[in-house]
Amino acid sequence: MKKRLVFLCCALGLLLATGCSPMPAAPEDLLDAPKLSEKQYEVDRALREQVGQDIKLKYPQSGSYRSAFTFHDVDGDGEEEAIVLHTCQGGGNAQITVMDPWEGDWRVECTYPGLSPDIDFIRFEQLMAGGREAKEALEELDGLCRILERLDLQERVRLDFSIVNDMRYYNGVIFRGYLPGLASGVLAGGRYGNLLRRMGKTGGAIGFAVYLDQLERLDQGGDYDVDVLLLYDPQDDPAAVAERARALAAEGRSVRVERAVPQRLRYRELVRFSEGGQM
C-alpha cells in the first residue's frame, strides 16, 4: 500500500457510520451464506491466518458493492487491493481490513474500527490532492473514533459525511451538538486553521457557536453553573480525562472540564486530574 491509502480509508469511513437504524436480516445471517469465489477464498484464508479464525464477514445492505470482499485499485499502482468487511473477537462493531497483494499471497496492511455492527453501504469517492493533509485528517478521525469507543459513546455520536461547510474557512472536523428535548441544534463549529492562514498566522484553531436562544428554552436554575470543575494538564491522556468526567457525571453531578478555572464560573467543587486518572 502507498500514500494514497488514505483515499480509501476516508471513503470507507462513510459506510461504518450509517448502520445505526433498524434493518432487515443481514446476508451473513441467512441460512445459505454467499459462496466465496476462488479469489475471495484466498483473501479470507490469508485474513484468518493473520488476524485469527474468530471473524465473521459483514455484507453491505445497500449500494453497488454488496459483498464482504471488494477489490479496488486504491493507490493507483495498477494492482487491486482487497477491502474486507468483518467483525472480530466474537462480534462487536464492523471493521475494515485492507489487504495488499504480496509475493503471490495477501498481506494485511491496516484495519480500521467502525462505530456500528451493521454496514449500510460502501462507496469510493475521489479525494482532493494533498496526501499530508488527508493523512492528518484520517488520523484525527481515527483517534476520535477510538476515544468514543473507549467511552462507550458510539450510540450518542454520529459521523455524518454529508455535512459540508465553507472549506475556505474550515479545514478539519466539523460538528453539531444537540440536547434532548430540543428539535434544533444548540451548537455548531469545527476546525478553522484556514482562517488563521488567511490572516497571516500559523497554528491550529477550533471553536463553536452556541445558540443561546435554544439554551434559554431549558430550565437551568440553581446557585451554581456546574457541580464539578475538573482541571487537567496538557500532558494528560484525553481519553482518561473524559472517562473521569463521565464517572463524575454518573454520580448525578454536572461536570465541566477545563485546563484553567474560567472567570466568573460558579462551581461547587474543584477537582484536579493527575496522571493515571487519580485525584
Phi and psi in degrees as a GROMACS rama.xvg file:
@    title "Ramachandran Plot"
@    xaxis  label "Phi"
@    yaxis  label "Psi"
@TYPE xy
-120.503  -169.283  LYS-2
-58.4938  -32.2973  LYS-3
-80.5944  11.8206  ARG-4
-58.5147  -29.3743  LEU-5
-57.6635  -30.1484  VAL-6
-57.4084  -44.6726  PHE-7
-65.507  -48.7896  LEU-8
-65.1555  -38.1655  CYS-9
-65.9714  -37.4462  CYS-10
-69.9264  -40.7797  ALA-11
-78.0964  -20.0178  LEU-12
-57.4992  -25.2508  GLY-13
-63.7844  -41.6584  LEU-14
-72.9007  -31.3444  LEU-15
-80.4669  -9.44404  LEU-16
-96.8043  3.73585  ALA-17
-113.617  6.18666  THR-18
-99.4564  48.249  GLY-19
-105.49  -16.9933  CYS-20
-95.6157  155.851  SER-21
-59.2167  138.162  PRO-22
-137.394  161.885  MET-23
-67.3654  174.037  PRO-24
-55.0379  135.488  ALA-25
-75.1226  154.167  ALA-26
-56.3172  -35.575  PRO-27
-69.8392  -14.3569  GLU-28
-94.4267  -1.33134  ASP-29
-72.7906  160.814  LEU-30
-61.4137  -41.8181  LEU-31
-108.787  98.1556  ASP-32
-67.4151  149.533  ALA-33
-56.2734  136.439  PRO-34
-77.2722  144.088  LYS-35
-87.4264  142.266  LEU-36
-75.0413  172.135  SER-37
-60.8545  -41.2367  GLU-38
-66.9857  -43.6723  LYS-39
-63.2765  -38.5479  GLN-40
-61.7928  -42.3147  TYR-41
-65.275  -38.7305  GLU-42
-66.7947  -44.2158  VAL-43
-60.8705  -43.1985  ASP-44
-61.6983  -46.8563  ARG-45
-64.5002  -38.1383  ALA-46
-63.4782  -46.0731  LEU-47
-67.7519  -32.9808  ARG-48
-67.3292  -33.1061  GLU-49
-94.4523  -30.5496  GLN-50
-102.689  -35.7658  VAL-51
132.464  156.483  GLY-52
-75.7323  -21.0689  GLN-53
-82.7414  66.149  ASP-54
-129.336  155.272  ILE-55
-130.008  123.986  LYS-56
-67.6587  143.247  LEU-57
-117.464  140.733  LYS-58
-119.637  128.994  TYR-59
-58.515  144.685  PRO-60
-98.4746  -1.43866  GLN-61
-157.402  175.572  SER-62
91.9498  -177.418  GLY-63
-78.4487  -28.1322  SER-64
-103.254  110.494  TYR-65
-114.712  9.09919  ARG-66
-104.647  156.702  SER-67
-71.4136  -15.2484  ALA-68
-115.669  125.266  PHE-69
-126.141  130.012  THR-70
-109.11  122.048  PHE-71
-150.518  136.713  HIS-72
-80.6715  89.498  ASP-73
-74.9911  -44.1918  VAL-74
-95.7108  5.30341  ASP-75
69.5433  25.2562  GLY-76
-94.7948  6.27149  ASP-77
90.1809  -4.64458  GLY-78
-117.502  139.991  GLU-79
-81.8123  133.587  GLU-80
-88.8968  158.803  GLU-81
-104.559  127.138  ALA-82
-110.261  116.454  ILE-83
-112.648  131.895  VAL-84
-105.568  127.661  LEU-85
-164.12  170.351  HIS-86
-112.664  162.683  THR-87
-133.983  165.318  CYS-88
52.4965  49.0253  GLN-89
78.2061  16.5553  GLY-90
133.117  -144.317  GLY-91
87.8288  -164.853  GLY-92
-75.5837  153.868  ASN-93
-64.0818  152.415  ALA-94
-131.49  155.272  GLN-95
-110.812  122.029  ILE-96
-115.344  126.642  THR-97
-103.166  128.281  VAL-98
-122.608  141.253  MET-99
-113.789  139.68  ASP-100
-59.6815  134.765  PRO-101
-152.384  109.459  TRP-102
50.6764  50.3211  GLU-103
79.5963  2.09331  GLY-104
-133.643  -165.74  ASP-105
-122.82  139.882  TRP-106
-125.714  132.461  ARG-107
-67.7604  125.167  VAL-108
-97.7052  -42.8719  GLU-109
-163.907  156.234  CYS-110
-132.615  133.571  THR-111
-120.579  131.665  TYR-112
-79.7456  153.366  PRO-113
-107.556  -179.198  GLY-114
-109.288  6.62389  LEU-115
-150.005  151.124  SER-116
-75.9313  -14.0234  PRO-117
-107.189  155.673  ASP-118
-123.34  124.432  ILE-119
-82.906  -62.1762  ASP-120
-151.989  165.601  PHE-121
-125.74  136.872  ILE-122
-149.014  141.271  ARG-123
-99.5835  134.555  PHE-124
-127.45  147.371  GLU-125
-74.3163  131.679  GLN-126
-99.5777  145.405  LEU-127
-61.7885  152.53  MET-128
-63.6962  157.748  ALA-129
113.897  69.9786  GLY-130
-60.1825  -37.8156  GLY-131
-63.3887  -47.8068  ARG-132
-63.193  -39.7743  GLU-133
-66.8094  -40.7634  ALA-134
-63.7128  -40.9776  LYS-135
-64.4298  -39.1054  GLU-136
-64.296  -41.7404  ALA-137
-63.7055  -44.477  LEU-138
-63.3371  -38.1201  GLU-139
-64.7016  -44.7434  GLU-140
-66.5844  -39.9192  LEU-141
-63.2523  -42.536  ASP-142
-63.5087  -38.9887  GLY-143
-63.6012  -43.5963  LEU-144
-62.1084  -39.9301  CYS-145
-66.3041  -39.2644  ARG-146
-64.9599  -42.3602  ILE-147
-62.0124  -41.4749  LEU-148
-66.7469  -40.3584  GLU-149
-63.0404  -32.8555  ARG-150
-92.5786  1.92514  LEU-151
57.8623  42.8254  ASP-152
-109.202  11.1776  LEU-153
-63.2892  -24.1672  GLN-154
-82.8441  -8.30448  GLU-155
-108.176  -4.61087  ARG-156
-126.01  136.119  VAL-157
-121.714  130.986  ARG-158
-88.6746  118.443  LEU-159
-121.08  103.282  ASP-160
-82.1672  2.7468  PHE-161
-88.0157  -11.1454  SER-162
-77.1588  119.328  ILE-163
-131.729  119.694  VAL-164
-108.053  -177.298  ASN-165
-61.6619  109.511  ASP-166
-72.4873  -11.6469  MET-167
-73.3194  -17.3827  ARG-168
-105.933  -51.0321  TYR-169
-93.5624  150.102  TYR-170
-144.336  26.5403  ASN-171
-164.6  -146.322  GLY-172
-65.3259  134.022  VAL-173
-118.998  151.874  ILE-174
-148.881  160.947  PHE-175
-136.756  144.809  ARG-176
-118.617  145.603  GLY-177
-133.891  154.474  TYR-178
-125.775  146.487  LEU-179
-57.9221  137.767  PRO-180
91.6486  -7.63943  GLY-181
-119.127  126.751  LEU-182
-74.2599  -29.3408  ALA-183
-100.97  156.802  SER-184
-65.3992  149.15  GLY-185
-103.454  -11.0503  VAL-186
-154.958  159.233  LEU-187
-153.601  142.305  ALA-188
-178.212  -161.646  GLY-189
163.435  -168.366  GLY-190
-86.812  137.02  ARG-191
-137.98  50.9547  TYR-192
-63.3033  -25.8548  GLY-193
-60.2921  -35.0806  ASN-194
-63.9709  -40.4632  LEU-195
-63.2576  -41.9989  LEU-196
-64.143  -36.7986  ARG-197
-66.2588  -23.471  ARG-198
-93.5592  6.16842  MET-199
79.2468  19.3792  GLY-200
-108.69  158.504  LYS-201
-116.917  152.569  THR-202
124.839  176.894  GLY-203
-107.17  159.247  GLY-204
-150.66  143.526  ALA-205
-146.163  144.972  ILE-206
-169.537  177.064  GLY-207
-155.948  160.364  PHE-208
-107.064  136.478  ALA-209
-105.293  130.101  VAL-210
-87.9046  96.2163  TYR-211
-63.4746  -28.9827  LEU-212
-64.5442  -29.2118  ASP-213
-76.343  -41.2443  GLN-214
-65.899  -30.4609  LEU-215
-64.6347  -16.8371  GLU-216
-81.3457  -7.2468  ARG-217
-95.7031  145.62  LEU-218
-86.9478  105.007  ASP-219
-87.2677  -68.2719  GLN-220
64.8936  -177.665  GLY-221
87.8712  166.673  GLY-222
-94.4513  -6.47123  ASP-223
-126.127  149.984  TYR-224
-76.2133  -31.108  ASP-225
-154.561  149.192  VAL-226
-75.2379  -45.493  ASP-227
-127.981  128.694  VAL-228
-103.622  112.842  LEU-229
-99.4765  116.25  LEU-230
-101.048  139.257  LEU-231
-136.462  162.915  TYR-232
-99.8925  157.138  ASP-233
-57.1709  -30.0718  PRO-234
-82.4386  -6.66114  GLN-235
-70.6871  149.167  ASP-236
-70.4583  119.457  ASP-237
-57.3196  -39.6181  PRO-238
-65.285  -40.4446  ALA-239
-66.928  -38.217  ALA-240
-63.3338  -42.8148  VAL-241
-63.9003  -38.4696  ALA-242
-64.0901  -40.1087  GLU-243
-64.9231  -40.6464  ARG-244
-63.939  -39.6275  ALA-245
-65.6826  -38.9861  ARG-246
-62.7632  -40.3763  ALA-247
-65.642  -40.9471  LEU-248
-66.3729  -31.7747  ALA-249
-64.9982  -18.626  ALA-250
-81.2758  2.7744  GLU-251
89.769  13.892  GLY-252
-109.164  146.94  ARG-253
-78.7799  142.677  SER-254
-131.263  138.493  VAL-255
-125.473  133.959  ARG-256
-109.855  126.672  VAL-257
-145.247  162.497  GLU-258
-87.6334  -26.3916  ARG-259
-141.785  160.71  ALA-260
-72.8849  119.761  VAL-261
-69.2669  148.902  PRO-262
-66.6935  140.935  GLN-263
64.4927  14.7867  ARG-264
-83.7882  128.117  LEU-265
-98.1007  118.435  ARG-266
-133.566  149.991  TYR-267
-79.9959  -39.5808  ARG-268
-142  138.836  GLU-269
-105.754  124.947  LEU-270
-124.463  132.663  VAL-271
-106.981  130.288  ARG-272
-89.1027  135.933  PHE-273
-122.586  166.499  SER-274
-54.2927  134.555  GLU-275
92.6598  -0.701573  GLY-276
83.4457  8.40256  GLY-277
-88.3879  153.338  GLN-278
